[in-house]
Amino acid sequence: MSTNNIGFNYAYPTASWAVRESIIAEHRTYQQGLMWFLANDPRLPASVRDSTARWGLPVDEFTGTGGWPPLLYIREARRMVSAYVMTEADCRGRVRATDSVGLASYTMDSHNCQRVVVDGKVRNEGDVQIGVPAPYPVSYRAIVPHQAQCANLLVPVCLSASHIAYGSIRMEPVFMILGQAAATAASLALSGNLAVQAVSVPALQARLRQDGAVLDTGTPGEVILDNAAANGITRAGTWLRSTSVGGYHGPDYEHDGNTAKGVNRLRFRPTLPTSGSWTVHLRWTADPNRATNVPVDIAYSGGVTTRTVDQRQSGGRWVPLGTYPFTAGSDGSVLIRTENTDGYVVADAVRFVPA
């Protein structure tokens, strides 16, 4: 149970104001009933009742409506459908919009949709909490309608997105980012006497970058090799795929099952386009059950260096392991070993950045 009044909000987006008032009243009654129950029902422990009874409505806010906000918080209602619809594939990094006007990175998040009875018990159904592997671009086409429908409208909030993608995009910082992009595009459209759909995306992106916007996560010339790649990965022993802990790159990560220590090994062997110095980064997902002493062998043109990483820390980001000389091609490698490790060992991805 929670303050979510599941199922009683669906009519709100298209309802008349009179019906909306009745929906608001229903939500207020639900909240009052829940709090009264938690504070007074003798079937609950005294500690719960006493703790809840100390709560109350604010005396210095919303004074005109008895301490209650005058309107409901509406996370999601009607959304636009345009030439580009942001979907789960964007959130997971399986596709990437080339006309980026900003990045989103929050979990794909949806509250429960309904309560159902299963085997005589009430169950909540529909909750989604799935992390995204990395920040992902939001398409300019997703914030402008089809030109045949409207040529002078920009939509940074109820943009073109599926329900699951909107659950990730709909964070206030992203709305601020898209608001800046929309205002910049509007300025370019006005100065050029253009439809918003005709604004030059490269010109828009250049101005946004000039103003400090970040439109992509890559570094020019970088090489990333993910555990799910078809080539460049060799394994010894047994490695298990998982998505249970967020922050991974690509579709998943792998772990050694905390078994067969010394037998399980995984090697990343990327293909580098040029010879020179490259900074090597490693990525993993962090959790208290991870190993704190994972040996990582970096093989480069001058030899092999072993670094030790703590996979209980620094999860979900690129951790630099040093800069080394490499020759062009696939002679260099990064080997994750499991000897004498004190927990689960994770293999996710490596990243080589020209120094």
N, C-alpha and C positions, 0 to 999 in steps of 0.2 A: 504494500500500500504506500501511496505517496500523495503529494499534492496535485499530481496529474489527474484531472477529471476525464478519464479516458473515454473517448467516443462522443462526448457532448459538445465538441467544438466544430464538427464537420460543416454544419450549415452556416457558420459565421461569415465566411468570405463573401458570399453572394446574398446574404439575408438583408431584409429591410432593417432600418434602425430600430423599429419596434421589436422585431424578432431578436436582433442583437442584444437589446436591453434584457430580454428574457434569458438569453444565453449567459450574459454577464451575471444575472441574478442567480442562475443555477450554479455557476461556478462559485459565487460567494457563499451560497448555502452549503455547497460541498465542503469548502474550506472551513467554514464555521463548524459544521458537523464533525469533521475529522479532528479539529483541535479540541472541541468539547469532549469528544470520546477519549482522546489521549489524556486529557486533564482530569476527567471525572469518572470514567467507567471503573467500577470496583474490580473487574476482571483483570485489569492491568496492574503491574507492580507499582508500589507507591513511588518508587524512584522515577518512573516514567511520568506518573501523574504530577508529581511535585515539580519536575523539570519543565513540563509543558505549561503548567499553571503560571509559571513566572513570565511567560510570553504574553504579549498583548499588541494591540494596534498602536501605531505612533500617534501621539497627541499633537505633534507639531508638523505633520505632513498630511496632505490630502484632507485638509480640515473641512472642505466643502462637501466631501463625500464620506464623512464618518471614519476617516482613517484608511479607507480603501482606495486604491487607484481607480480613476474613473473609467479606464478601459482595460481590456485584457491585453496581455502580451501575445502578439500574433507572430510566431516565428516564420510561418510559411503559409501562403494562401495561393492566389493565382500567380502563375509565372508565364513569361513570354515564351513563344516558340519562334526561333529565328533560324538563320542559315546555318548556325552551329549550335548544337545542343550539348552542353557539358554533361558528361556521364561518368559512371564508375570507372570506365576505361581511362579517362583523363586523370581521375584521382589516383588510380593505381600505377600511372605512368606507362600504360600500354599504348596509349596514343598521346601525342603532344601537339597542341595547337601552335602553329607557326606565327600567328598574329597576336602574340601575348601582349597584354596590357597590364599585367600584374600577376602575382603568385598567391596561391592559397595553399594551406598545409594542414588544416584541422582534420580530425578524425571524421570518417563518414558516420554520422550520428543521427539516429531517429528514435524518438520516444515510442512507447507502445501504441499500437493502433486500436486494440480492442481487448476486452476481457471475455474469455470463453470458459466454459465448464468442461473439464476433461476428467473422466472417471470420478465424478462427484466433487471435484475440487476446482476452485476458481484459479485460472491461469491468466497472466498477462501475455499478450502476443504482439510481436512486431518490433521489439527493441533491437536496435542495431548499433554496435560500437566497434567499428573496424578502423584501425589506424591506416594512414597512407604512408608509403615508403619514403617519400621525399616531397618537398614543395613542387607544385605543378602549375603550369601557366593557365591563365584564364583568357579565352579567345575574345578579341575585339568584336567578332561577329556575334558573340553571345550577349553583348550589351546593346546591340542595335537591332531593330526589327527588320523584316523584309522591306525593301525600298518601296514596293508597290503598296504596302500598308501604311507606311509613315516614313517620311524622309527627313524629319527634323526632331527625332526623339532618341534620347540615350537613356538606358535603363541599368543603372549600376546595382540595384538591389533585387528586384524581382526579375532577374535575368533569365536567359534561356538555359535551363538546366533540368535534368531529371530529379526526381525526389531524393534519391540517395546522394547524388552529387551536390545538390543544394544543401543537404545536411552538413557537408564539409565546407562549402563556400560561404555560408551565411554568417560568418563571424564579422563582428564590427570592424576589426582592422582591415579585413578584405574589402568591406564596403567602403572604407576610407580610401583604400588603394584604387578601387574601381571608380569612386567618385572623382578622384584626381584625374584618372584617365578619361572619364566622360567629359569633365570640364575642359581638359586640354583638347580633346577631339572637337568639342563644340566651338572652341575658339578657332581652331584650324578651319572648320566648316564655314564659320562666319566670315573669316578673312578671305577665304577663297570662293565664297558664294557657292558652296557645294552642299549636296546632300551628305548626311553623316556617313552613309555607306560608301561615298566616293572619296572620303578622306584617305590620303596616302598613309598606309600603315607604317612603312619605314620612316616617314617623316614624323608620324605620331610617336613611334617608339624612340626615335632620336631625341625628340623634345622631352619625353618622359625620363629617359636616361640622363639627359642634361639636368633635369630637376631632381635627380637622385633616386629615381625609381629603379627597382630591381625586377627585371623581366624574365630572367632565366637563371638556372642554377649551375650551368656549365661554365667551364673555363676553356678558352680557345686552345685547341690542340690536345685536350685531355683525353685519356683512354681509360674507360671503365670496363671492368670484366666482372659480371655477376655470376653467382653460383649456378643460375639457371641457364647460362649460355650453352649453346650447342657445341661450341669448340673452346679449347683453351683450359678446360677443367679436367684434372685427373684425380681419382680417389683411390684410397686403399682402405680396406675394412668396410664398415657399414656407416652410412650417413643418412640421417632421417630429415625429411623436409618438414617445415613448420611455418605457421603464420601466427602463432599464439601470442607472441610479444611484438608490439609495434616498433617502428623505426627502421625496418629493414629496407634494403634497396631491391627493386625489382619485384617479382611476384611472391617471393618467399625467402627463407634462409635455411641452412642446414645445421644440424648438431650431431654430436657423436653419441647421444644417448647416455652419456656419462659411463660408458663401458669400453672395453677393449682398449684401454689406455696404452699408447705406444703402437698399436696396430692401426688405428684410425688416423688417416692423414688426408689432407686435401690440398692440392697445388693449383694455384692460379698461374697460367702462363699466357700473358697478353701479347699481342702483336703490336710493337711500337713502330711508328712510321719513320722515325729519324733517330740517329745516334746522338747522344748528349747526356746531360744531367737531368734526371727526372726525380721528382719528389713522390715517394710512395705513401699512399694512404690506405688504411684498412677500416672496414666497417663491420659492426656486429650489433646484435640486440642485447641490451643489458638486463640482468635479473639477479636477485640474490642467490639463485642456484647455479650461477655461472662460475667458471674457474677464474681465479685471480692470477694465475701464473701460466698463461698460454704462450708457448714458444713459437715464434714466427721467424722463419729463415728467409732472408731476402738475398736471392742470388743475382749478381750483377756482373759486369765485365771485369771487375777487379777482385772478385771473390764472393764470399758469403758472410753476411752479418746476421746475427740472431738477436731479435728484440723480444721482450716479454711484455705481454699486455694483460691488463686486468679487465675481464669482460663483465664484471659486476658494475663497472663505471663506464661513462662516456658512450653509452649506447645510442644508436640512431644518428650518428654523425661520422664524418670522415676524420679519422685520427691519423696525423702524420707520423710516419716511422723513420723519416730521414730522407736525405737526398743522395743519390748514387749515380754512377755512370753506367749507361746501358748502350748496347749496340742496337741498331735497327733490326727488327725482326722479333723472333720469339725465343731468344736465348735466355732472357731474364725470367725470373719467376718469384712467387711468394708462396711459401709452404707453411701451412698451419699444422702443427704437430700436437699430440695429446699426451706425450710421456709425462707421468707423475703430476698431471693436472688435478686440481682439487675441486672439480665441478664440471658442469656441462661446458663443452667447447663448441663455439659457434663459428661457422664459415658463411659469410654473406657476400661480400664484394670487395674488390680492390680498385684503387684509382691511381693512375699515373699522371702527374701534371708536369709539363715542361718547366724546369727550374729557371 
